[in-house]
Amino acid sequence: MSDKLIQRMVQAVFRELKEQGVVTFKSKEDKVFQRAIELIQGEYQKEIQLEAEVNRMMDDLERQNPGQFQRFKMFPLLKKRLAKEKGVVL
């Protein structure tokens, strides 16, 4: 996910929340906007690291069980379990 896409996503969420009158900002909106972008980027980086770890685990499992391992089935299961253990929001 690119920085530009994250910015557009945050803009869309902010616009919708303001239009519905659901949120008012206690700080300057641009400050809140930047913080929201930072949080999303941080979570996205955690997910990238999680996927790399899952891929390493799958490589190990595949070496231990050659020919009997189906990556496409195991990837989501391992990712979900590891995310829960590490507290990563997917």
C-alpha positions in Angstrom: 0.0 0.0 0.0 1.5 3.3 -1.1 1.7 6.4 1.0 -0.6 8.2 -1.4 -3.2 5.4 -1.1 -3.0 5.6 2.7 -3.5 9.4 2.5 -6.5 9.0 0.2 -8.0 6.4 2.5 -7.6 8.6 5.6 -9.1 11.6 3.7 -12.1 9.6 2.7 -12.6 8.4 6.3 -12.2 11.9 7.7 -14.6 13.4 5.1 -17.2 10.8 5.9 -16.9 11.2 9.6 -17.2 15.0 9.3 -20.2 14.8 6.9 -22.0 12.6 9.4 -21.1 14.8 12.3 -19.7 11.9 14.2 -16.3 13.5 15.1 -15.0 16.8 16.2 -11.3 17.4 16.5 -9.7 18.6 19.8 -6.4 19.3 18.0 -5.8 20.8 14.6 -7.2 18.5 11.9 -4.0 18.4 9.9 -2.2 17.1 13.1 -4.8 14.4 13.6 -4.6 13.6 9.9 -0.8 13.1 10.1 -1.2 10.9 13.2 -3.8 8.7 11.5 -1.4 8.2 8.5 1.4 7.3 10.9 -0.7 4.8 12.7 -1.9 3.1 9.5 1.6 3.0 8.1 2.9 1.4 11.3 0.2 -1.2 11.3 0.9 -1.9 7.6 4.6 -2.4 8.3 3.7 -4.8 11.1 1.6 -6.9 8.7 4.5 -6.9 6.1 6.8 -8.2 8.9 4.3 -10.8 9.9 3.9 -12.1 6.3 7.7 -12.4 6.0 7.8 -14.4 9.3 4.9 -16.6 8.1 6.7 -17.2 4.8 9.9 -18.3 6.7 7.8 -20.6 8.8 6.2 -22.1 5.7 9.6 -22.6 4.0 10.7 -24.6 7.1 7.6 -26.7 7.1 7.9 -27.3 3.4 11.5 -28.5 3.8 10.4 -30.8 6.6 7.4 -32.2 4.6 8.4 -32.2 0.9 5.6 -32.9 -1.5 2.9 -32.9 1.2 2.7 -29.2 1.9 0.1 -26.9 0.4 1.2 -23.3 0.9 -2.0 -21.7 -0.3 -4.0 -23.5 2.5 -1.4 -23.0 5.3 -0.6 -19.3 4.7 -3.9 -17.8 5.9 -4.0 -20.2 8.9 -0.5 -19.4 10.0 -0.9 -15.7 9.4 -4.1 -15.5 11.4 -2.6 -17.5 14.3 0.6 -15.6 14.4 -1.3 -12.3 14.2 -3.4 -13.2 17.2 -0.3 -14.2 19.1 1.6 -11.0 18.3 -1.5 -8.7 18.6 -1.4 -7.6 15.0 -4.7 -6.3 13.7 -5.4 -7.7 10.2 
